[in-house]
């Protein structure tokens, strides 16, 4: 079930889909994902085609980032995020189009001497809790870049995961 959601940019302020993750995540057996760019979109489509179960794929509307799409397109491992860059001061968890914004924020912070790890979560459900729990102890703080509501969305899910760590 591909759909456009989040901050829909060119559609204007009346067409935001901020509740999509929140209402899709509680559905049984549902996989929910959002790509950071067109290459990851192609990989997520390949993942959805091969997966035997329901998948919701939030895709961005409007302009793409301009990256080349790999050939061949390989499916992603469901529920696995990706570390895009490592830093010791801050952990930034982002998904979808928010990943590009998180990378820009990382560059601005680096110019000020604050070095951030940026994680592309890729999946709201299942969330890569092992990756988050691995990266958080190496940071003195964390932040989440999101275009969704907090309740029942990935924000609440990731923070509950981090709050329960030993």
C-alpha positions in Angstrom: 0.0 0.0 0.0 2.1 2.9 -1.2 0.9 6.4 -0.1 2.3 9.9 0.3 2.4 11.2 3.8 4.2 13.4 6.3 4.9 17.0 5.3 3.7 16.9 1.7 5.5 20.0 0.7 4.1 21.1 -2.6 0.5 20.2 -1.6 0.6 22.9 1.1 -0.4 23.0 4.7 -3.8 21.4 4.3 -2.3 18.1 3.0 -0.1 16.8 5.7 -0.2 13.1 6.5 1.2 13.2 10.0 -1.0 10.5 11.5 -0.2 7.7 9.0 2.5 6.0 11.0 0.5 6.3 14.1 -2.6 4.5 12.7 -0.6 1.9 10.6 2.0 0.9 13.3 -0.5 -0.8 15.7 -2.0 -3.0 12.9 -1.1 -6.7 13.3 1.7 -8.0 11.1 2.0 -4.7 9.3 5.4 -3.5 8.1 5.7 0.3 7.8 8.6 2.0 6.0 9.7 5.3 4.4 12.7 5.9 2.1 15.3 8.6 2.4 15.8 8.9 -1.4 14.8 7.4 -4.7 17.3 4.6 -4.5 15.9 3.5 -1.2 12.4 3.9 -2.6 13.3 1.4 -5.4 14.7 -1.0 -2.8 11.6 -0.7 -0.6 9.4 -1.4 -3.5 11.4 -4.6 -4.3 11.1 -5.5 -0.6 7.3 -5.0 -0.7 7.0 -7.2 -3.8 8.9 -10.1 -2.3 7.4 -9.9 1.2 4.6 -12.2 2.2 2.5 -9.9 4.3 1.1 -6.4 4.5 3.5 -3.5 3.9 2.8 0.3 4.0 5.3 2.4 2.2 5.3 6.2 2.7 6.8 7.8 -0.3 7.6 11.5 -0.8 5.7 13.6 -3.2 7.4 16.2 -5.4 11.1 16.5 -6.2 13.5 13.7 -5.6 17.0 14.1 -4.2 18.7 13.2 -7.5 20.7 10.1 -6.4 21.2 7.3 -8.9 19.1 4.1 -8.5 21.4 1.1 -8.2 21.1 -1.7 -10.8 20.2 -4.3 -9.9 17.7 -3.1 -7.2 18.1 -5.3 -4.1 15.4 -5.7 -1.4 16.2 -4.4 2.1 16.3 -6.6 5.2 13.0 -5.8 6.9 13.4 -4.0 10.2 17.0 -3.0 9.8 18.1 0.6 10.0 21.4 2.0 8.7 24.0 4.2 10.3 24.9 6.9 7.9 27.6 8.6 9.9 29.1 8.2 13.4 29.7 10.9 16.0 30.2 10.8 19.8 28.1 13.7 21.0 24.5 13.1 19.7 22.4 10.4 18.2 19.9 11.6 15.5 17.3 9.1 14.5 15.5 10.0 11.2 13.2 8.4 8.7 12.0 9.2 5.2 12.6 12.7 3.9 13.7 13.7 7.4 17.0 11.9 6.9 18.2 14.5 4.4 17.3 17.2 6.9 19.1 15.3 9.7 22.3 15.1 7.6 22.2 18.9 7.0 21.7 19.4 10.7 24.7 17.1 11.4 26.9 19.3 9.1 25.8 22.5 10.9 26.5 20.9 14.3 29.9 19.6 13.1 30.9 23.2 12.2 30.2 24.0 15.9 32.2 21.1 17.2 29.3 18.8 17.9 29.6 15.4 16.2 26.4 13.4 15.6 25.6 9.9 14.7 22.8 9.9 12.1 20.7 6.7 11.9 18.3 6.2 9.0 15.6 4.1 10.7 14.0 3.1 7.4 11.3 1.2 9.2 8.7 2.4 11.7 7.6 -1.1 12.2 9.5 -3.2 13.0 11.9 -0.6 14.5 15.6 -1.7 14.7 15.7 -1.5 18.4 19.1 -3.4 18.6 20.7 -0.7 16.4 19.3 2.1 18.6 20.4 0.4 21.8 23.8 -0.1 20.3 24.3 3.5 19.3 22.7 5.4 22.2 25.4 4.6 24.9 28.0 6.2 22.6 26.2 9.5 22.5 25.6 12.1 25.2 22.1 12.9 23.9 19.6 11.9 21.3 17.1 13.5 19.0 14.5 12.3 16.5 13.8 14.0 13.2 10.2 13.1 12.2 7.2 14.2 10.2 4.5 12.4 12.2 2.6 12.6 15.4 4.3 11.5 18.6 1.5 9.3 20.0 1.6 5.7 18.6 4.2 6.8 16.0 7.9 6.0 15.7 8.8 8.7 18.2 6.9 7.1 21.0 8.1 3.7 20.0 11.8 4.5 19.8 11.8 6.5 23.0 10.0 3.7 24.9 12.7 1.3 23.5 15.4 3.6 24.8 13.8 4.3 28.2 13.6 0.5 29.0 17.3 -0.2 28.3 19.5 -1.2 31.2 
